[in-house]
Amino acid sequence: MTVRPSEAVGSHGSESTTGALWHPFSDMGGRSAPIEMVRGEGVWLWDVDGNRYLDGSSSLWYANVGHGRPEIAQAISDQLASLETFHIFGDFTNRPAVELADRLASLAPMPDPKVFLTSGGGDSIETAVKLARLYHAVRGEPSRQFVISRVQGYHGTHGIGTSILGMPFTEGFGELVHHTARVPWDSAEALEAEITRLGSDQVAAFVFEPVVGSGGVLVPPEGYLEDVVRICRAHGVLAIADAVICGFGRLGSWFGVERWGIEPDMIAFAKGVTSGYLPLGGVIASAEVAEPFFGEPGRMFAHGATYSGHATCCAAALANIDLLKQDDLVHRAAAIERPFHERLSSLESHPLVDTVRGGTGLMAAIVLDGDAIEERPALAGDFWRAARRHGVLTRSLSYGAAVAPPLIIDDAEQDMIASCLGAALDEVQRSRR
Ligand code: PLP
């Protein structure tokens, strides 16, 4: 998500134009010809001119099972043929939504949770934070309003997500949501100090990504996640894990949090739940959070979007989860995280590279040398555009590039990412002389 406006749309593309289409996070006045993708298969993509690319970023961190899987297309088609969807407000329901909620509840790392379905990651953050405030209110603590998040955290672009962002995409929007606070991404002590400063009885929730994704692949320090969940519990603050990127195998587990043995009060998910075949997200709420709403009649969570529980999106998610299980991709990501990271870490010997972050799951960030970026601020853009010319797509960061390939990636394809990124770095280095 850290995109310099002038670099947001590619320079290596077809002659096709954007027309009326307004690209997200893009400098529409300064853009160059966009690349039009027309086909995907496995880790591979082809543009309209026939150029082939390795999808090193799983599009926007979501293509976990890879592109073009016929099983998901078939599930979508079958569902459309019987009932595209019907809403699930009040006393209506549909079978794929029920099955998906039960499947997710059975995979979740907390006992007897409930699942609220949404249309995507930003929707899920709105849902989780509103539910956190309401939960406290119905239990007699309406003063608990503050939502604490981390510097470098990214939680989408809806009203609450924008307000709790730890990145600089808030300017000019004015204050959207009151009662938010930010703490450093790596200090549990700082979280506790902030809760104390605000007053324990004023804080509703702490929102955190298990590994910060768009903010630069920041792996938490040893003990950090265990400590923040313990601190939240001690102060009655709900711990909300934003597993929108980290879930569905990206970190080698279903919801990203399991490897630390933590049990958040809520988990927000999206992206990998359908691998992007259709938009869907949701919130898994612990039995305790759900209890005031399920325990007795007369109370409701007055929240929900038209497409909550969209039957065809849920059918896509179910087929995607079947594939993750059938191909054992959740475990595969854990099994290959070390060789994956070792391959990319070999780039650290390049003079343009400062460090390669990652090592937890299939996500990494190539961080370029600070002095070189100071000398040429467009260096990161030069790098990921060169990588693209060498056939590998990465996710742009203002100081480098993130790599998070589909979980099906094989050894040769991982080698190709490392060698193409190396060649791209050499090319950028040569052009500086
Ligand atoms: N949370 C995290 C951690 C994300 O990375 C994103 C999107 O990249 C979101 C929330 C927002 O998801 P969406 O773009 O589906 O609204």
Boltz pocket constraint, residues with backbone or C-beta under 6 A from the ligand:
constraints:
  - pocket:
      binder: B
      contacts: [[A, 60], [A, 119], [A, 120], [A, 121], [A, 122], [A, 123], [A, 125], [A, 154], [A, 155], [A, 156], [A, 157], [A, 209], [A, 213], [A, 214], [A, 242], [A, 243], [A, 244], [A, 245], [A, 270], [A, 271]]
      max_distance: 6.0
